[in-house]
């Protein structure tokens, strides 16, 4: 993930940007705590389990499609406990020309 969003130290100088950064950090912590209390698991365990969920793109003469890996029982339990709809098996489908 670091490569995708190019994480680096954040040095804000303007007050509005400092406040926005603090609010975003607070919201991230709040989401982590909600996930932990709803599931009864630590954030590290939740993240480790959800990191195993992937999306793969297949390309062929008939077109391309994106497909998610099958959910494991622990992953389904996490989505259920958080009342979040799990991702669809087929994410995207494009017919070839």
VOPAGU-2260 file (C-alpha; in pm, 1 decimal, decimal comma):
REM VOPAGU-2260
SITE   aa  ch    i         X         Y         Z
SITE  UNK   A    0       0,0       0,0       0,0
SITE  UNK   A    1     288,8     235,6      68,3
SITE  UNK   A    2     383,7     235,1    -299,0
SITE  UNK   A    3      31,5     325,2    -408,4
SITE  UNK   A    4     -17,2     637,4    -198,2
SITE  UNK   A    5     352,6     722,5    -148,5
SITE  UNK   A    6     353,0     769,4     229,3
SITE  UNK   A    7     597,3    1019,8     368,9
SITE  UNK   A    8     626,3    1236,5     679,5
SITE  UNK   A    9     359,3    1502,5     697,8
SITE  UNK   A   10     463,8    1855,0     790,6
SITE  UNK   A   11     170,6    2094,9     795,6
SITE  UNK   A   12     220,6    2464,3     848,6
SITE  UNK   A   13    -126,9    2607,0     803,3
SITE  UNK   A   14    -368,8    2572,2    1093,7
SITE  UNK   A   15    -657,0    2443,1     879,0
SITE  UNK   A   16    -437,3    2162,5     742,1
SITE  UNK   A   17    -312,3    2071,9    1089,9
SITE  UNK   A   18    -671,8    2050,6    1212,5
SITE  UNK   A   19    -775,7    1840,6     911,4
SITE  UNK   A   20    -485,5    1601,6     970,1
SITE  UNK   A   21    -575,0    1561,6    1338,1
SITE  UNK   A   22    -942,0    1498,8    1252,1
SITE  UNK   A   23    -847,8    1232,9     994,7
SITE  UNK   A   24    -618,5    1059,7    1244,8
SITE  UNK   A   25    -893,0    1071,6    1507,6
SITE  UNK   A   26   -1146,9     925,1    1262,2
SITE  UNK   A   27    -906,4     644,5    1171,3
SITE  UNK   A   28    -857,9     561,3    1539,6
SITE  UNK   A   29   -1234,6     572,4    1594,9
SITE  UNK   A   30   -1293,0     327,8    1307,5
SITE  UNK   A   31   -1028,5      94,5    1447,9
SITE  UNK   A   32   -1187,5      98,8    1794,1
SITE  UNK   A   33   -1537,0      40,3    1652,0
SITE  UNK   A   34   -1405,8    -255,3    1450,5
SITE  UNK   A   35   -1229,7    -397,8    1757,5
SITE  UNK   A   36   -1529,0    -365,6    1989,6
SITE  UNK   A   37   -1776,0    -494,7    1729,2
SITE  UNK   A   38   -1573,7    -804,4    1645,5
SITE  UNK   A   39   -1395,8    -872,7    1974,9
SITE  UNK   A   40   -1060,1    -899,3    1794,6
SITE  UNK   A   41    -753,6    -676,5    1790,0
SITE  UNK   A   42    -688,2    -447,8    1495,4
SITE  UNK   A   43    -374,8    -642,4    1402,0
SITE  UNK   A   44    -574,4    -964,5    1378,6
SITE  UNK   A   45    -853,4    -799,0    1177,3
SITE  UNK   A   46    -607,0    -638,4     937,4
SITE  UNK   A   47    -411,6    -962,1     896,0
SITE  UNK   A   48    -730,2   -1151,9     808,3
SITE  UNK   A   49    -866,3    -886,3     570,5
SITE  UNK   A   50    -526,1    -846,3     400,8
SITE  UNK   A   51    -581,3   -1197,2     262,7
SITE  UNK   A   52    -871,0   -1067,1      51,5
SITE  UNK   A   53    -754,5    -987,6    -303,2
SITE  UNK   A   54    -893,9    -878,3    -639,2
SITE  UNK   A   55    -751,7   -1033,5    -956,4
SITE  UNK   A   56    -788,6    -907,8   -1314,2
SITE  UNK   A   57    -824,4   -1168,0   -1588,5
SITE  UNK   A   58    -777,5   -1068,2   -1953,9
SITE  UNK   A   59    -852,7   -1281,5   -2257,9
SITE  UNK   A   60    -995,2   -1267,8   -2609,0
SITE  UNK   A   61   -1349,7   -1242,4   -2472,4
SITE  UNK   A   62   -1264,5    -938,3   -2257,0
SITE  UNK   A   63   -1152,6    -863,6   -1903,6
SITE  UNK   A   64   -1305,2    -909,5   -1563,2
SITE  UNK   A   65   -1205,2    -848,7   -1203,7
SITE  UNK   A   66   -1282,1   -1114,5    -946,5
SITE  UNK   A   67   -1239,8   -1114,9    -569,3
SITE  UNK   A   68   -1102,6   -1414,8    -385,9
SITE  UNK   A   69   -1348,6   -1632,1    -195,8
SITE  UNK   A   70   -1421,0   -1511,3     155,1
SITE  UNK   A   71   -1297,7   -1729,7     437,9
SITE  UNK   A   72   -1518,8   -1798,0     739,2
SITE  UNK   A   73   -1327,3   -1546,9     958,8
SITE  UNK   A   74   -1360,5   -1280,2     688,0
SITE  UNK   A   75   -1735,2   -1341,6     657,3
SITE  UNK   A   76   -1763,1   -1319,2    1037,7
SITE  UNK   A   77   -1582,3    -982,9    1036,9
SITE  UNK   A   78   -1808,7    -837,9     767,7
SITE  UNK   A   79   -2116,8    -967,8     951,9
SITE  UNK   A   80   -2005,1    -827,8    1290,1
SITE  UNK   A   81   -1937,0    -488,4    1132,8
SITE  UNK   A   82   -2266,9    -494,8     939,8
SITE  UNK   A   83   -2074,3    -431,9     615,9
SITE  UNK   A   84   -2174,4    -586,1     284,3
SITE  UNK   A   85   -1894,3    -813,3     162,8
SITE  UNK   A   86   -1748,5    -746,8    -183,0
SITE  UNK   A   87   -1910,6    -913,9    -482,0
SITE  UNK   A   88   -1736,3   -1213,8    -637,6
SITE  UNK   A   89   -1728,9   -1047,6    -982,3
SITE  UNK   A   90   -1624,9    -685,4    -939,5
SITE  UNK   A   91   -1607,8    -565,6   -1299,4
SITE  UNK   A   92   -1686,5    -720,8   -1637,0
SITE  UNK   A   93   -1588,3    -576,2   -1977,8
SITE  UNK   A   94   -1655,9    -756,8   -2304,3
SITE  UNK   A   95   -1377,9    -768,4   -2563,0
SITE  UNK   A   96   -1403,2    -615,3   -2907,0
